[in-house]
Amino acid sequence: MSIIIGIDLGSTAIKVVFVKDKEIVFKEKKPTVPGQEMLAEAIIQTGLQTLGINREKIQKIGVTGYGKKLYKAATDAIDEISANAAGAFQLSSRKVRTIVNIGGQDVKVIRLSEDGKVNDFRMNDKCAAGTGRFFEMVARILDTPIFNFDELSQQATDIIDINSTCAVFAESEIISLLARGVSRENIVAGFQMSVARRVAKLIRYQTIEEDVYMDGGPARSEGLARALEEELLRPIYVLPEPQFTVAYGAALLIQNR
């Protein structure tokens, strides 16, 4: 068994995938904390043990993400946009034309050609609003795990307007809503819609190409996908491994180098 490893050293999570013949045979993620190289190595060791193989079976290691320069043992570093494009193109069975990536600290919109090449991309990294960090902040304020957001939003009786375009002001706005007795269900529904509006505004700066796929940690939120569909008036598809798309793309690209 010859293995290609892809590592995404992201701002909020470290993702590692083992790939054999373009198939993910092992995947794991850990929260990003100091010592990213050691954390990535620990995940790799877990993967080797899980698959019952030794390190000599690793053919290449591709690394990407904010911390890509921190992992010295990589075969090469891959830029995040290219890795995202390669991973999404393969995981969507070559269907994706527009990628919406909601990362820990930024939102990217990437437009692809029919053969999976990057035609254009746009990124919002000036504010945490709409990013994974924003989801974590709201979860902390509401004292509710992020994976409960969809269940709560489905129970909402009203979609509360959250108008602040800055994460700091949005935090104050949500705290004020709680103080006024607004339910968590209605706040979560409003929060998901506010994120969808921010993302849609970024998307509209480009020509949207069908089909539109979403990845990144927040892509697991069905409520966010539905809200984005309402904003854009078109279907939004979620990739099967939304948190691991970029790491997977790094593995695919390093295999051909």
QUIBEL-V918760 format. One record per residue. N is the residue number from 1. RES is the residue in three letters. PSI is psi in radians with two decimals (* if undefined). Layout:
n:res:psi
N:RES:PSI
N:RES:PSI
This chain:
n:res:psi
1:MET:2.03
2:SER:2.23
3:ILE:2.40
4:ILE:2.32
5:ILE:2.37
6:GLY:2.32
7:ILE:2.26
8:ASP:1.81
9:LEU:1.46
10:GLY:3.04
11:SER:-0.44
12:THR:-0.34
13:ALA:2.62
14:ILE:2.15
15:LYS:2.36
16:VAL:2.34
17:VAL:2.53
18:PHE:2.25
19:VAL:2.31
20:LYS:2.10
21:ASP:0.77
22:LYS:0.14
23:GLU:2.34
24:ILE:2.04
25:VAL:-0.20
26:PHE:2.46
27:LYS:2.54
28:GLU:2.64
29:LYS:2.68
30:LYS:2.59
31:PRO:2.50
32:THR:2.16
33:VAL:2.93
34:PRO:2.53
35:GLY:0.76
36:GLN:-0.64
37:GLU:-0.74
38:MET:-0.65
39:LEU:-0.76
40:ALA:-0.72
41:GLU:-0.68
42:ALA:-0.69
43:ILE:-0.71
44:ILE:-0.75
45:GLN:-0.69
46:THR:-0.71
47:GLY:-0.73
48:LEU:-0.76
49:GLN:-0.72
50:THR:-0.71
51:LEU:-0.18
52:GLY:0.68
53:ILE:2.86
54:ASN:3.01
55:ARG:-0.40
56:GLU:-0.30
57:LYS:-0.20
58:ILE:2.06
59:GLN:-0.85
60:LYS:2.77
61:ILE:2.11
62:GLY:2.37
63:VAL:2.51
64:THR:-3.11
65:GLY:3.10
66:TYR:-0.64
67:GLY:0.40
68:LYS:-0.47
69:LYS:-0.16
70:LEU:-0.34
71:TYR:1.74
72:LYS:-0.37
73:ALA:0.03
74:ALA:2.60
75:THR:-0.73
76:ASP:2.81
77:ALA:2.44
78:ILE:2.39
79:ASP:2.57
80:GLU:-0.64
81:ILE:-0.82
82:SER:-0.72
83:ALA:-0.74
84:ASN:-0.77
85:ALA:-0.81
86:ALA:-0.77
87:GLY:-0.78
88:ALA:-0.70
89:PHE:-0.76
90:GLN:-0.78
91:LEU:-0.39
92:SER:0.21
93:SER:0.70
94:ARG:0.36
95:LYS:-0.50
96:VAL:2.41
97:ARG:-0.47
98:THR:2.22
99:ILE:2.30
100:VAL:1.86
101:ASN:2.03
102:ILE:1.75
103:GLY:-3.02
104:GLY:-0.64
105:GLN:0.07
106:ASP:2.93
107:VAL:2.26
108:LYS:2.47
109:VAL:2.08
110:ILE:2.23
111:ARG:2.27
112:LEU:2.70
113:SER:3.08
114:GLU:-0.42
115:ASP:0.24
116:GLY:0.13
117:LYS:2.61
118:VAL:2.04
119:ASN:-0.64
120:ASP:2.71
121:PHE:2.73
122:ARG:2.51
123:MET:2.41
124:ASN:1.86
125:ASP:0.33
126:LYS:-0.20
127:CYS:2.58
128:ALA:-0.22
129:ALA:2.20
130:GLY:-0.07
131:THR:3.13
132:GLY:-0.63
133:ARG:-0.63
134:PHE:-0.75
135:PHE:-0.78
136:GLU:-0.68
137:MET:-0.80
138:VAL:-0.70
139:ALA:-0.69
140:ARG:-0.77
141:ILE:-0.75
142:LEU:-0.10
143:ASP:0.82
144:THR:2.24
145:PRO:2.55
146:ILE:-0.61
147:PHE:-0.12
148:ASN:-0.08
149:PHE:-0.77
150:ASP:-0.78
151:GLU:-0.73
152:LEU:-0.78
153:SER:-0.53
154:GLN:-0.35
155:GLN:0.04
156:ALA:2.48
157:THR:-0.16
158:ASP:2.59
159:ILE:1.87
160:ILE:2.34
161:ASP:2.15
162:ILE:1.82
163:ASN:-0.30
164:SER:2.30
165:THR:-0.01
166:CYS:2.40
167:ALA:-0.65
168:VAL:-0.80
169:PHE:-0.61
170:ALA:-0.64
171:GLU:-0.81
172:SER:-0.66
173:GLU:-0.75
174:ILE:-0.72
175:ILE:-0.71
176:SER:-0.70
177:LEU:-0.74
178:LEU:-0.74
179:ALA:-0.50
180:ARG:-0.01
181:GLY:0.22
182:VAL:2.38
183:SER:2.67
184:ARG:-0.62
185:GLU:-0.83
186:ASN:-0.60
187:ILE:-0.77
188:VAL:-0.75
189:ALA:-0.73
190:GLY:-0.65
191:PHE:-0.81
192:GLN:-0.69
193:MET:-0.65
194:SER:-0.67
195:VAL:-0.75
196:ALA:-0.68
197:ARG:-0.70
198:ARG:-0.78
199:VAL:-0.74
200:ALA:-0.67
201:LYS:-0.71
202:LEU:-0.71
203:ILE:-0.66
204:ARG:-0.21
205:TYR:-0.23
206:GLN:2.91
207:THR:2.07
208:ILE:2.22
209:GLU:2.34
210:GLU:2.58
211:ASP:2.70
212:VAL:2.14
213:TYR:2.55
214:MET:2.44
215:ASP:-3.08
216:GLY:2.85
217:GLY:-0.88
218:PRO:-0.25
219:ALA:-0.30
220:ARG:-0.21
221:SER:1.90
222:GLU:-0.59
223:GLY:-0.66
224:LEU:-0.74
225:ALA:-0.74
226:ARG:-0.74
227:ALA:-0.68
228:LEU:-0.62
229:GLU:-0.71
230:GLU:-0.64
231:GLU:-0.70
232:LEU:-0.23
233:LEU:0.77
234:ARG:2.76
235:PRO:2.49
236:ILE:2.13
237:TYR:2.52
238:VAL:2.25
239:LEU:2.61
240:PRO:-0.46
241:GLU:1.16
242:PRO:-0.56
243:GLN:-0.32
244:PHE:0.09
245:THR:-0.80
246:VAL:-0.74
247:ALA:-0.72
248:TYR:-0.75
249:GLY:-0.65
250:ALA:-0.69
251:ALA:-0.75
252:LEU:-0.75
253:LEU:-0.66
254:ILE:-0.45
255:GLN:-0.53
256:ASN:0.09
257:ARG:*
